[in-house]
Amino acid sequence: MRYIDSELNYCPQCDEEYRSDFATCASCNITLISGTDRLALEENQKKKLSERSMDISPDDELANIRKGPLGEMKQLQAVLGAQSIPSLVAGEKSNCGSGCGTEMFLQIKTADGEAAVEVLAQEFKRTTSLESHDLSKINSVFDTGASKTNCPACGCKFSTNSKTCPDCGLCF
């Protein structure tokens, strides 16, 4: 975790740091929060994490959130555990349940679903280096029915007659 200076402002979305005379994030265009507020938010998060039980009882309703090889599921289980989100790695009913099948399930309490999805999304961004990319155009759609469209990778506007973005070269 990086050092938070109470005299500076921070973007609550991208985590960028600004001098105290800045009020809006240049990248996200949202209102900055003070370092003092940021520290209070982090303390609140730490308190929530410390209060969360790591026990999973037979009465807890579980949900499968990932399926994959045992090693990958164990690694994701460790990521969740670091954020105080309890999880289990379980095999399919068709295998012996001890990891002898090819695919395993990562299971969490359904109540922890939103938190777990957010943690795993952040881990994906971190491990794929997507956290350092501009993802603001990610929800753009290549609409073949339109005369012009936006590239989801770079945001360039171009004719749908072209099957590659003239700016970044992304193929459609």
Summary of the structure (lengths in Angstrom):
residues: 172
radius of gyration: 21.3
end to end distance: 39.2
largest distance: 61.4
contacts: 408
relative contact order: 0.09
helix: 30%
strand: 20%
